[in-house]
Amino acid sequence: MKRTRGQHVITYVGLAAGLLLVIGPFLWAGLSSFKPESEIRRDPPTLLPETWTLGNYAELLERVHIGQAFMNSMIVALAIVAGNLLFGSMVGYGFAKLQFRGKNVVFALVLAQMAVPAIVLMMPQFVLIAKLGMVNTFLGIILPGLINPLGVFLMRQFIADLPDELIHAARVDGAGEFRIFFRIILPLCRPAMATLGLITFLGAWNNFLWPAVVAQSEDLYTLPVALNILNFAEGTHYNLLVAGSVIVIAPILILFVFLQRFFIQGIATSGIK
């Protein structure tokens, strides 16, 4: 019994140390957003602010159209999430439950695309967007991200575990494939969709390079692009950068708090280790 208690203590201490390592940078950034820049640059650094101030956020709002950038990021991220949930689920359903010639070959190609770095695809994607006349438009920023191989794989793995009897019974009752998909499959896929939605939102919200390439006017800048422009235009102001970082991180943390139960369930039941 004493040995077991000792093992538990060691385990909890190790977990607590790991937790501090993970949340330490976020905690420091959040507290530093309420410090004046002189205190942020102090050596040795301090954790708690000696002088609490909201001036960093006020100055950030004056120098950057942060509200517009926030709305742009939200529009782009939500549109990409909606596209991945719909198209990823549709394609995943086709790979999981429908039979057609060459299905395994096509699915292998989808998996192979997961190994291709995104930077390799950026140039052909930009050429295509330019030829379609979508440069400096929301559609040009959103279109390449509407579906990704990870979403197809995730939804395929989850849908493959759903009972085939449900689909057979619906077909016997005269339901078509679209009705089966929207009325039977999608309601059962909420854990996987929550997982895919959170992963996709995280990637789209934090994406910097593609919006920076396509958006060429300030009214289309997303949050990462706007903060980077501020950094290059006026020099490095750490107080503004940490305040902007908190604004960028806050929606993701809020979303994860509400979806964590579905996220964990989706990861556990979709074959992702």
Backbone as CSV, one residue per row, in Angstrom:
resi,resn,N_x,N_y,N_z,CA_x,CA_y,CA_z,C_x,C_y,C_z
1,MET,0.835,-1.204,0.000,0.000,0.000,0.000,0.871,1.256,0.000
2,LYS,1.931,1.277,0.825,2.818,2.442,0.856,3.516,2.637,-0.484
3,ARG,3.930,1.498,-1.107,4.587,1.608,-2.394,3.628,2.177,-3.438
4,THR,2.365,1.737,-3.391,1.370,2.241,-4.349,1.141,3.729,-4.165
5,ARG,1.028,4.171,-2.900,0.849,5.594,-2.635,2.059,6.398,-3.111
6,GLY,3.249,5.843,-2.890,4.450,6.529,-3.358,4.488,6.655,-4.867
7,GLN,4.048,5.611,-5.569,3.992,5.667,-7.022,2.989,6.707,-7.494
8,HIS,1.855,6.795,-6.787,0.855,7.799,-7.140,1.401,9.204,-6.939
9,VAL,2.112,9.422,-5.862,2.684,10.741,-5.594,3.673,11.128,-6.692
10,ILE,4.539,10.169,-7.048,5.516,10.445,-8.109,4.805,10.742,-9.438
11,THR,3.756,9.984,-9.715,2.997,10.209,-10.956,2.377,11.595,-10.985
12,TYR,1.734,11.981,-9.866,1.084,13.290,-9.815,2.099,14.429,-9.892
13,VAL,3.247,14.254,-9.244,4.294,15.286,-9.321,4.788,15.429,-10.751
14,GLY,4.996,14.294,-11.424,5.439,14.344,-12.815,4.409,14.995,-13.722
15,LEU,3.129,14.670,-13.513,2.069,15.278,-14.314,1.972,16.777,-14.058
16,ALA,2.107,17.164,-12.795,2.055,18.592,-12.462,3.212,19.349,-13.104
17,ALA,4.408,18.747,-13.092,5.561,19.386,-13.721,5.354,19.516,-15.231
18,GLY,4.816,18.467,-15.840,4.525,18.542,-17.272,3.487,19.595,-17.594
19,LEU,2.458,19.695,-16.726,1.429,20.709,-16.934,2.008,22.117,-16.864
20,LEU,2.901,22.338,-15.917,3.523,23.658,-15.797,4.372,23.984,-17.022
21,LEU,5.062,22.988,-17.550,5.857,23.217,-18.754,4.981,23.580,-19.951
22,VAL,3.799,22.968,-20.009,2.908,23.218,-21.144,2.237,24.583,-21.037
23,ILE,1.683,24.886,-19.852,0.904,26.119,-19.722,1.767,27.313,-19.336
24,GLY,3.051,27.068,-18.996,3.918,28.176,-18.584,4.001,29.309,-19.584
25,PRO,4.297,29.027,-20.866,4.364,30.128,-21.843,3.048,30.873,-22.007
26,PHE,1.908,30.127,-21.987,0.612,30.781,-22.119,0.319,31.662,-20.902
27,LEU,0.663,31.158,-19.719,0.444,31.933,-18.502,1.285,33.206,-18.517
28,TRP,2.545,33.071,-18.936,3.418,34.250,-18.981,2.910,35.261,-19.995
29,ALA,2.469,34.802,-21.164,1.957,35.726,-22.184,0.691,36.432,-21.698
30,GLY,-0.213,35.675,-21.054,-1.443,36.291,-20.568,-1.182,37.348,-19.518
31,LEU,-0.292,37.055,-18.575,0.028,38.041,-17.542,0.832,39.210,-18.107
32,SER,1.707,38.935,-19.067,2.529,40.002,-19.648,1.706,40.968,-20.485
33,SER,0.543,40.528,-20.952,-0.300,41.444,-21.733,-0.845,42.582,-20.874
34,PHE,-0.731,42.445,-19.547,-1.166,43.512,-18.641,0.016,44.289,-18.060
35,LYS,1.225,44.081,-18.610,2.410,44.793,-18.148,2.786,45.903,-19.131
36,PRO,3.393,46.990,-18.658,4.016,47.940,-19.576,5.223,47.290,-20.253
37,GLU,5.604,47.807,-21.425,6.689,47.174,-22.173,8.006,47.195,-21.396
38,SER,8.247,48.240,-20.621,9.484,48.304,-19.847,9.585,47.155,-18.862
39,GLU,8.450,46.735,-18.310,8.457,45.626,-17.360,8.628,44.294,-18.075
40,ILE,8.105,44.186,-19.307,8.286,42.950,-20.076,9.760,42.742,-20.415
41,ARG,10.468,43.829,-20.717,11.877,43.742,-21.105,12.818,43.639,-19.895
42,ARG,12.289,43.653,-18.703,13.134,43.654,-17.507,13.906,42.341,-17.388
43,ASP,15.113,42.444,-16.913,15.970,41.287,-16.677,16.476,41.325,-15.236
44,PRO,16.126,40.326,-14.416,15.369,39.109,-14.737,13.877,39.389,-14.894
45,PRO,13.180,38.567,-15.659,11.748,38.813,-15.891,10.911,38.519,-14.645
46,THR,9.749,39.090,-14.620,8.796,38.859,-13.524,7.577,38.141,-14.061
47,LEU,6.935,37.361,-13.208,5.726,36.649,-13.633,4.496,37.525,-13.475
48,LEU,4.252,37.996,-12.257,3.086,38.842,-12.004,3.425,40.296,-12.325
49,PRO,2.505,41.021,-12.939,2.758,42.436,-13.226,2.860,43.248,-11.939
50,GLU,3.832,44.134,-11.877,3.907,45.076,-10.765,2.949,46.235,-10.984
51,THR,2.739,46.581,-12.251,1.792,47.639,-12.613,0.799,47.068,-13.614
52,TRP,-0.424,46.836,-13.166,-1.451,46.272,-14.050,-1.990,47.373,-14.962
53,THR,-2.120,47.061,-16.254,-2.619,48.061,-17.189,-3.352,47.388,-18.346
54,LEU,-4.374,48.069,-18.845,-5.078,47.648,-20.051,-4.637,48.472,-21.261
55,GLY,-3.581,49.263,-21.046,-3.121,50.140,-22.111,-2.620,49.399,-23.333
56,ASN,-2.101,48.190,-23.146,-1.619,47.430,-24.299,-2.754,47.119,-25.266
57,TYR,-3.898,46.725,-24.726,-5.045,46.409,-25.579,-5.596,47.680,-26.226
58,ALA,-5.635,48.765,-25.476,-6.120,50.026,-26.037,-5.207,50.513,-27.160
59,GLU,-3.901,50.425,-26.956,-2.953,50.851,-27.990,-3.024,49.944,-29.209
60,LEU,-3.245,48.655,-28.980,-3.374,47.723,-30.099,-4.599,48.062,-30.945
61,LEU,-5.697,48.417,-30.289,-6.907,48.794,-31.021,-6.713,50.074,-31.823
62,GLU,-5.849,50.978,-31.342,-5.594,52.215,-32.059,-4.695,51.999,-33.277
63,ARG,-3.701,51.130,-33.160,-2.719,50.961,-34.233,-3.152,49.956,-35.285
64,VAL,-3.961,49.004,-34.929,-4.379,47.957,-35.856,-5.902,47.897,-35.867
65,HIS,-6.466,47.665,-37.043,-7.909,47.453,-37.140,-8.206,46.040,-36.634
66,ILE,-8.049,45.878,-35.327,-8.109,44.544,-34.747,-9.507,43.943,-34.854
67,GLY,-10.535,44.789,-34.785,-11.897,44.280,-34.927,-12.145,43.717,-36.308
68,GLN,-11.698,44.438,-37.337,-11.848,43.959,-38.705,-11.056,42.687,-38.934
69,ALA,-9.810,42.657,-38.423,-8.977,41.462,-38.577,-9.593,40.270,-37.846
70,PHE,-10.188,40.511,-36.667,-10.835,39.439,-35.914,-12.011,38.875,-36.705
71,MET,-12.830,39.748,-37.286,-13.971,39.288,-38.069,-13.518,38.542,-39.318
72,ASN,-12.445,39.021,-39.956,-11.928,38.325,-41.133,-11.462,36.921,-40.768
73,SER,-10.733,36.806,-39.662,-10.279,35.485,-39.217,-11.460,34.579,-38.901
74,MET,-12.490,35.135,-38.269,-13.655,34.333,-37.925,-14.400,33.862,-39.174
75,ILE,-14.558,34.749,-40.157,-15.235,34.372,-41.402,-14.471,33.262,-42.106
76,VAL,-13.162,33.440,-42.245,-12.339,32.450,-42.939,-12.365,31.116,-42.196
77,ALA,-12.164,31.146,-40.884,-12.090,29.908,-40.112,-13.427,29.160,-40.122
78,LEU,-14.536,29.865,-39.925,-15.834,29.202,-39.898,-16.207,28.632,-41.260
79,ALA,-15.874,29.353,-42.332,-16.167,28.842,-43.674,-15.353,27.581,-43.964
80,ILE,-14.089,27.579,-43.589,-13.248,26.403,-43.812,-13.720,25.233,-42.957
81,VAL,-14.125,25.493,-41.727,-14.653,24.427,-40.866,-15.919,23.833,-41.473
82,ALA,-16.834,24.692,-41.926,-18.082,24.205,-42.525,-17.805,23.358,-43.761
83,GLY,-16.873,23.809,-44.605,-16.540,23.038,-45.792,-15.946,21.687,-45.458
84,ASN,-15.046,21.634,-44.485,-14.422,20.369,-44.119,-15.419,19.414,-43.476
85,LEU,-16.321,19.946,-42.651,-17.325,19.079,-42.031,-18.243,18.472,-43.083
86,LEU,-18.657,19.262,-44.060,-19.572,18.756,-45.083,-18.855,17.841,-46.072
87,PHE,-17.831,18.357,-46.725,-17.175,17.584,-47.778,-16.354,16.430,-47.209
88,GLY,-15.693,16.647,-46.071,-14.953,15.553,-45.456,-15.861,14.407,-45.053
89,SER,-17.045,14.746,-44.519,-18.003,13.706,-44.136,-18.540,12.973,-45.363
90,MET,-18.826,13.726,-46.417,-19.340,13.099,-47.640,-18.332,12.130,-48.244
91,VAL,-17.097,12.598,-48.399,-16.064,11.746,-48.979,-15.754,10.572,-48.056
92,GLY,-15.699,10.828,-46.753,-15.466,9.744,-45.807,-16.567,8.694,-45.854
93,TYR,-17.809,9.132,-46.013,-18.928,8.190,-46.144,-18.785,7.352,-47.404
94,GLY,-18.371,7.984,-48.497,-18.185,7.232,-49.740,-17.117,6.172,-49.611
95,PHE,-15.982,6.519,-48.979,-14.909,5.546,-48.809,-15.281,4.454,-47.819
96,ALA,-16.107,4.781,-46.832,-16.412,3.821,-45.773,-17.535,2.855,-46.141
97,LYS,-18.570,3.341,-46.820,-19.779,2.532,-46.979,-20.184,2.260,-48.427
98,LEU,-19.637,2.966,-49.387,-20.017,2.750,-50.777,-18.955,1.911,-51.479
99,GLN,-19.406,1.148,-52.457,-18.512,0.298,-53.225,-18.403,0.831,-54.653
100,PHE,-17.184,1.090,-55.089,-16.957,1.540,-56.471,-15.556,1.114,-56.889
101,ARG,-15.354,1.039,-58.164,-14.093,0.552,-58.700,-12.962,1.537,-58.391
102,GLY,-11.857,0.994,-57.914,-10.687,1.806,-57.616,-10.755,2.541,-56.297
103,LYS,-11.670,2.138,-55.408,-11.836,2.848,-54.141,-10.559,2.814,-53.313
104,ASN,-9.934,1.670,-53.210,-8.722,1.555,-52.391,-7.571,2.362,-52.965
105,VAL,-7.483,2.406,-54.294,-6.416,3.192,-54.930,-6.613,4.678,-54.660
106,VAL,-7.847,5.141,-54.811,-8.129,6.558,-54.577,-7.890,6.925,-53.120
107,PHE,-8.295,6.038,-52.200,-8.076,6.318,-50.781,-6.583,6.336,-50.460
108,ALA,-5.807,5.465,-51.102,-4.360,5.482,-50.901,-3.755,6.798,-51.389
109,LEU,-4.291,7.344,-52.475,-3.804,8.635,-52.967,-4.140,9.755,-51.989
110,VAL,-5.331,9.664,-51.371,-5.700,10.666,-50.364,-4.745,10.601,-49.181
111,LEU,-4.428,9.393,-48.733,-3.492,9.249,-47.622,-2.095,9.723,-48.013
112,ALA,-1.710,9.470,-49.256,-0.391,9.912,-49.705,-0.289,11.430,-49.702
113,GLN,-1.391,12.111,-49.952,-1.358,13.573,-49.959,-1.088,14.133,-48.571
114,MET,-1.401,13.370,-47.533,-1.117,13.827,-46.178,0.381,13.964,-45.939
115,ALA,1.192,13.267,-46.739,2.645,13.336,-46.574,3.265,14.489,-47.358
116,VAL,2.473,15.174,-48.175,2.996,16.280,-48.983,2.956,17.558,-48.153
117,PRO,4.079,18.247,-47.963,4.065,19.502,-47.193,3.175,20.550,-47.861
118,ALA,2.468,21.308,-47.043,1.552,22.317,-47.575,2.273,23.368,-48.407
119,ILE,3.525,23.668,-48.063,4.274,24.696,-48.778,4.510,24.291,-50.224
120,VAL,4.582,22.968,-50.499,4.798,22.494,-51.866,3.594,22.802,-52.745
121,LEU,2.397,22.767,-52.166,1.170,22.998,-52.922,0.830,24.474,-53.052
122,MET,1.538,25.338,-52.349,1.138,26.745,-52.314,1.271,27.428,-53.675
123,MET,2.376,27.182,-54.388,2.578,27.838,-55.668,1.522,27.435,-56.698
124,PRO,1.274,26.124,-56.934,0.200,25.787,-57.890,-1.167,26.273,-57.446
125,GLN,-1.433,26.274,-56.149,-2.711,26.786,-55.675,-2.845,28.279,-55.968
126,PHE,-1.770,29.032,-55.752,-1.830,30.468,-56.008,-2.005,30.746,-57.496
127,VAL,-1.318,29.984,-58.363,-1.489,30.167,-59.808,-2.938,29.906,-60.202
128,LEU,-3.531,28.843,-59.643,-4.928,28.528,-59.955,-5.864,29.628,-59.457
129,ILE,-5.646,30.098,-58.233,-6.490,31.159,-57.686,-6.345,32.443,-58.516
130,ALA,-5.125,32.744,-58.957,-4.901,33.940,-59.772,-5.615,33.833,-61.114
131,LYS,-5.560,32.664,-61.753,-6.224,32.482,-63.050,-7.744,32.540,-62.912
132,LEU,-8.253,32.190,-61.742,-9.694,32.286,-61.499,-10.117,33.688,-61.063
133,GLY,-9.152,34.588,-60.914,-9.466,35.964,-60.517,-9.890,36.099,-59.072
134,MET,-9.366,35.249,-58.198,-9.786,35.263,-56.798,-8.732,35.827,-55.857
135,VAL,-7.644,36.388,-56.391,-6.643,37.010,-55.534,-7.259,38.231,-54.859
136,ASN,-6.916,38.411,-53.576,-7.435,39.508,-52.766,-8.955,39.417,-52.588
137,THR,-9.435,38.198,-52.407,-10.849,37.967,-52.106,-10.950,36.942,-50.980
138,PHE,-12.076,36.971,-50.266,-12.311,35.962,-49.235,-12.358,34.569,-49.846
139,LEU,-12.972,34.444,-51.016,-13.095,33.139,-51.650,-11.726,32.559,-51.971
140,GLY,-10.791,33.413,-52.386,-9.442,32.935,-52.664,-8.730,32.434,-51.424
141,ILE,-8.995,33.053,-50.277,-8.392,32.596,-49.023,-9.021,31.292,-48.542
142,ILE,-10.325,31.154,-48.755,-11.077,30.035,-48.190,-11.007,28.789,-49.058
143,LEU,-11.084,28.946,-50.375,-11.296,27.813,-51.285,-10.294,26.671,-51.118
144,PRO,-8.972,26.910,-51.056,-8.045,25.771,-50.949,-8.172,24.976,-49.654
145,GLY,-8.789,25.546,-48.630,-8.877,24.854,-47.350,-10.202,24.183,-47.083
146,LEU,-11.110,24.135,-48.073,-12.447,23.614,-47.831,-12.474,22.105,-47.588
147,ILE,-11.418,21.406,-47.956,-11.331,19.981,-47.664,-9.858,19.617,-47.541
148,ASN,-9.548,18.715,-46.620,-8.167,18.269,-46.467,-8.142,16.765,-46.210
149,PRO,-7.035,16.104,-46.543,-6.967,14.639,-46.411,-7.173,14.144,-44.983
150,LEU,-6.712,14.911,-43.992,-6.885,14.486,-42.606,-8.356,14.370,-42.258
151,GLY,-9.167,15.329,-42.708,-10.600,15.275,-42.441,-11.260,14.078,-43.099
152,VAL,-10.867,13.780,-44.334,-11.410,12.612,-45.025,-11.043,11.337,-44.272
153,PHE,-9.793,11.223,-43.862,-9.350,10.035,-43.133,-10.083,9.896,-41.805
154,LEU,-10.198,10.992,-41.072,-10.857,10.955,-39.768,-12.306,10.506,-39.892
155,MET,-13.040,11.107,-40.840,-14.453,10.769,-40.996,-14.616,9.356,-41.551
156,ARG,-13.740,8.939,-42.431,-13.821,7.581,-42.975,-13.638,6.548,-41.869
157,GLN,-12.662,6.778,-40.988,-12.414,5.835,-39.905,-13.607,5.744,-38.954
158,PHE,-14.234,6.883,-38.683,-15.367,6.876,-37.756,-16.592,6.229,-38.404
159,ILE,-16.891,6.605,-39.643,-18.096,6.096,-40.306,-17.973,4.608,-40.585
160,ALA,-16.762,4.118,-40.809,-16.575,2.691,-41.083,-17.021,1.830,-39.911
161,ASP,-16.995,2.367,-38.699,-17.397,1.604,-37.515,-18.903,1.650,-37.264
162,LEU,-19.636,2.451,-38.018,-21.084,2.503,-37.843,-21.717,1.245,-38.427
163,PRO,-22.793,0.732,-37.822,-23.400,-0.530,-38.302,-23.946,-0.399,-39.722
164,ASP,-23.618,-1.366,-40.579,-24.148,-1.378,-41.943,-25.649,-1.635,-41.953
165,GLU,-26.163,-2.261,-40.892,-27.588,-2.585,-40.857,-28.456,-1.336,-40.905
166,LEU,-27.980,-0.239,-40.307,-28.753,0.999,-40.354,-28.923,1.481,-41.793
167,ILE,-27.870,1.397,-42.573,-27.927,1.844,-43.964,-28.795,0.894,-44.788
168,HIS,-28.650,-0.412,-44.574,-29.459,-1.378,-45.319,-30.943,-1.195,-45.012
169,ALA,-31.273,-0.965,-43.751,-32.684,-0.765,-43.381,-33.243,0.492,-44.031
170,ALA,-32.437,1.557,-44.074,-32.900,2.790,-44.709,-33.108,2.595,-46.207
171,ARG,-32.234,1.836,-46.850,-32.397,1.578,-48.285,-33.633,0.738,-48.555
172,VAL,-33.912,-0.222,-47.684,-35.121,-1.023,-47.835,-36.363,-0.137,-47.733
173,ASP,-36.313,0.868,-46.869,-37.448,1.789,-46.718,-37.524,2.800,-47.847
174,GLY,-36.596,2.749,-48.791,-36.659,3.628,-49.952,-35.860,4.905,-49.837
175,ALA,-35.012,5.036,-48.825,-34.215,6.250,-48.664,-33.047,6.249,-49.648
176,GLY,-32.782,7.418,-50.235,-31.647,7.565,-51.124,-30.380,7.836,-50.342
177,GLU,-29.248,7.910,-51.067,-27.963,8.074,-50.399,-27.856,9.416,-49.673
178,PHE,-28.392,10.476,-50.279,-28.314,11.778,-49.616,-29.156,11.805,-48.351
179,ARG,-30.315,11.195,-48.390,-31.158,11.152,-47.191,-30.512,10.299,-46.114
180,ILE,-29.913,9.173,-46.508,-29.204,8.337,-45.542,-28.064,9.125,-44.904
181,PHE,-27.338,9.859,-45.736,-26.184,10.600,-45.230,-26.606,11.686,-44.248
182,PHE,-27.601,12.495,-44.629,-27.973,13.640,-43.797,-28.856,13.264,-42.614
183,ARG,-29.668,12.223,-42.734,-30.610,11.885,-41.673,-30.102,10.792,-40.739
184,ILE,-29.162,9.971,-41.192,-28.693,8.854,-40.364,-27.216,8.990,-40.008
185,ILE,-26.375,9.196,-41.013,-24.927,9.197,-40.788,-24.485,10.426,-40.006
186,LEU,-24.834,11.615,-40.467,-24.350,12.840,-39.818,-24.723,12.933,-38.336
187,PRO,-25.982,12.633,-37.934,-26.291,12.719,-36.500,-25.441,11.792,-35.637
188,LEU,-24.953,10.689,-36.209,-24.129,9.758,-35.445,-22.657,10.159,-35.420
189,CYS,-22.298,11.154,-36.210,-20.891,11.534,-36.359,-20.510,12.759,-35.538
190,ARG,-21.321,13.141,-34.565,-21.023,14.360,-33.817,-19.668,14.342,-33.118
191,PRO,-19.243,13.239,-32.475,-17.901,13.266,-31.866,-16.790,13.485,-32.879
192,ALA,-16.843,12.768,-34.000,-15.807,12.929,-35.017,-15.874,14.313,-35.646
193,MET,-17.065,14.837,-35.843,-17.199,16.169,-36.436,-16.695,17.243,-35.484
194,ALA,-16.913,17.058,-34.184,-16.378,18.010,-33.216,-14.860,17.992,-33.234
195,THR,-14.274,16.800,-33.334,-12.824,16.690,-33.410,-12.293,17.352,-34.667
196,LEU,-12.896,17.020,-35.806,-12.465,17.607,-37.078,-12.667,19.114,-37.079
197,GLY,-13.794,19.576,-36.525,-14.052,21.013,-36.486,-13.022,21.754,-35.660
198,LEU,-12.651,21.195,-34.518,-11.669,21.859,-33.658,-10.289,21.892,-34.311
199,ILE,-9.880,20.764,-34.903,-8.576,20.713,-35.570,-8.535,21.677,-36.748
200,THR,-9.615,21.700,-37.528,-9.666,22.570,-38.699,-9.706,24.034,-38.295
201,PHE,-10.491,24.358,-37.274,-10.566,25.736,-36.809,-9.204,26.217,-36.325
202,LEU,-8.504,25.348,-35.605,-7.178,25.706,-35.101,-6.229,26.025,-36.251
203,GLY,-6.215,25.167,-37.279,-5.334,25.402,-38.412,-5.703,26.647,-39.202
204,ALA,-7.006,26.845,-39.449,-7.436,28.001,-40.231,-7.251,29.300,-39.458
205,TRP,-7.508,29.282,-38.154,-7.402,30.486,-37.334,-5.956,30.956,-37.232
206,ASN,-5.027,30.014,-37.123,-3.615,30.358,-36.949,-2.856,30.475,-38.269
207,ASN,-3.511,30.180,-39.385,-2.816,30.186,-40.673,-2.352,31.601,-41.014
208,PHE,-1.083,31.720,-41.318,-0.523,33.035,-41.651,-0.100,33.144,-43.115
209,LEU,0.598,32.137,-43.628,1.270,32.277,-44.915,0.287,32.441,-46.072
210,TRP,-0.735,31.569,-46.153,-1.659,31.651,-47.283,-2.478,32.943,-47.269
211,PRO,-3.085,33.355,-46.154,-3.763,34.665,-46.164,-2.828,35.824,-46.473
212,ALA,-1.565,35.741,-46.040,-0.619,36.813,-46.325,-0.308,36.900,-47.810
213,VAL,-0.340,35.768,-48.510,-0.060,35.756,-49.946,-1.264,36.235,-50.743
214,VAL,-2.455,35.794,-50.371,-3.651,36.075,-51.169,-4.237,37.441,-50.836
215,ALA,-4.299,37.789,-49.545,-4.885,39.075,-49.138,-3.871,40.194,-49.379
216,GLN,-4.225,41.137,-50.224,-3.313,42.220,-50.580,-3.835,43.596,-50.163
217,SER,-4.900,43.618,-49.409,-5.428,44.878,-48.882,-5.762,44.700,-47.411
218,GLU,-5.698,45.795,-46.667,-5.837,45.721,-45.213,-7.204,45.230,-44.783
219,ASP,-8.230,45.467,-45.595,-9.574,45.062,-45.184,-9.790,43.555,-45.265
220,LEU,-8.794,42.793,-45.789,-8.891,41.339,-45.842,-7.877,40.654,-44.921
221,TYR,-7.071,41.428,-44.200,-6.067,40.829,-43.327,-6.732,40.049,-42.197
222,THR,-6.196,38.851,-41.936,-6.616,38.098,-40.762,-5.746,38.517,-39.578
223,LEU,-6.069,38.003,-38.396,-5.338,38.414,-37.189,-3.833,38.152,-37.275
224,PRO,-3.380,36.947,-37.642,-1.925,36.743,-37.722,-1.241,37.684,-38.699
225,VAL,-1.886,37.961,-39.833,-1.297,38.858,-40.830,-1.245,40.278,-40.295
226,ALA,-2.322,40.741,-39.675,-2.362,42.097,-39.146,-1.306,42.305,-38.065
227,LEU,-1.142,41.332,-37.174,-0.132,41.460,-36.125,1.278,41.434,-36.708
228,ASN,1.493,40.655,-37.740,2.818,40.615,-38.362,3.126,41.932,-39.071
229,ILE,2.124,42.515,-39.727,2.317,43.813,-40.385,2.671,44.874,-39.345
230,LEU,2.006,44.831,-38.192,2.322,45.773,-37.117,3.763,45.600,-36.659
231,ASN,4.221,44.359,-36.541,5.581,44.083,-36.073,6.623,44.636,-37.045
232,PHE,6.395,44.500,-38.348,7.368,44.959,-39.322,7.269,46.459,-39.558
233,ALA,6.071,47.008,-39.452,5.886,48.423,-39.778,6.428,49.344,-38.689
234,GLU,6.277,48.945,-37.423,6.625,49.854,-36.332,7.671,49.275,-35.390
235,GLY,8.351,48.222,-35.793,9.329,47.617,-34.904,8.662,46.677,-33.918
236,THR,9.478,45.985,-33.154,8.965,44.992,-32.225,8.527,45.649,-30.929
237,HIS,7.225,45.597,-30.669,6.656,46.072,-29.410,6.081,44.848,-28.698
238,TYR,6.818,44.341,-27.724,6.422,43.089,-27.090,5.097,43.219,-26.347
239,ASN,4.827,44.380,-25.823,3.558,44.541,-25.111,2.369,44.386,-26.059
240,LEU,2.491,44.891,-27.280,1.407,44.758,-28.253,1.320,43.334,-28.796
241,LEU,2.474,42.710,-28.978,2.477,41.345,-29.509,1.852,40.350,-28.534
242,VAL,2.152,40.476,-27.254,1.560,39.536,-26.288,0.066,39.804,-26.134
243,ALA,-0.337,41.066,-26.210,-1.773,41.367,-26.159,-2.480,40.796,-27.381
244,GLY,-1.859,40.938,-28.559,-2.435,40.342,-29.761,-2.462,38.832,-29.696
245,SER,-1.440,38.231,-29.098,-1.398,36.775,-28.957,-2.540,36.272,-28.082
246,VAL,-2.838,37.011,-27.025,-3.958,36.620,-26.160,-5.273,36.671,-26.937
247,ILE,-5.441,37.702,-27.772,-6.664,37.808,-28.577,-6.762,36.650,-29.561
248,VAL,-5.630,36.223,-30.107,-5.624,35.104,-31.055,-5.933,33.790,-30.353
249,ILE,-5.371,33.592,-29.168,-5.496,32.312,-28.471,-6.866,32.140,-27.800
250,ALA,-7.465,33.236,-27.334,-8.688,33.144,-26.525,-9.809,32.359,-27.202
251,PRO,-10.173,32.619,-28.479,-11.274,31.840,-29.082,-10.989,30.349,-29.142
252,ILE,-9.731,29.971,-29.370,-9.380,28.554,-29.446,-9.573,27.879,-28.087
253,LEU,-9.143,28.547,-27.025,-9.312,27.982,-25.689,-10.784,27.845,-25.328
254,ILE,-11.564,28.856,-25.656,-13.006,28.799,-25.363,-13.659,27.662,-26.134
255,LEU,-13.294,27.520,-27.406,-13.872,26.458,-28.227,-13.499,25.083,-27.687
256,PHE,-12.255,24.925,-27.262,-11.820,23.622,-26.754,-12.530,23.282,-25.445
257,VAL,-12.766,24.268,-24.596,-13.460,24.010,-23.329,-14.851,23.432,-23.588
258,PHE,-15.550,23.969,-24.592,-16.904,23.510,-24.870,-16.931,22.189,-25.639
259,LEU,-15.878,21.899,-26.400,-15.895,20.715,-27.261,-14.948,19.614,-26.793
260,GLN,-14.321,19.770,-25.619,-13.308,18.807,-25.226,-13.865,17.399,-25.052
261,ARG,-15.105,17.283,-24.566,-15.680,15.939,-24.386,-15.838,15.238,-25.726
262,PHE,-16.377,15.956,-26.732,-16.523,15.371,-28.058,-15.164,15.148,-28.722
263,PHE,-14.217,16.052,-28.453,-12.896,15.932,-29.053,-12.207,14.649,-28.594
264,ILE,-12.223,14.396,-27.299,-11.580,13.194,-26.760,-12.295,11.939,-27.258
265,GLN,-13.621,11.982,-27.303,-14.374,10.822,-27.777,-14.098,10.564,-29.245
266,GLY,-14.002,11.633,-30.044,-13.737,11.465,-31.462,-12.360,10.902,-31.729
267,ILE,-11.356,11.366,-30.981,-10.007,10.837,-31.141,-9.967,9.367,-30.762
268,ALA,-10.682,8.991,-29.696,-10.630,7.616,-29.199,-11.334,6.636,-30.128
269,THR,-12.323,7.102,-30.900,-13.123,6.184,-31.721,-12.858,6.303,-33.202
270,SER,-11.831,7.068,-33.596,-11.612,7.279,-35.030,-10.297,6.699,-35.523
271,GLY,-9.622,5.917,-34.716,-8.438,5.236,-35.171,-7.195,6.095,-35.178
272,ILE,-7.212,7.266,-34.532,-6.017,8.117,-34.474,-5.295,7.832,-33.166
273,LYS,-4.048,7.456,-33.255,-3.278,7.140,-32.053,-2.294,8.259,-31.781
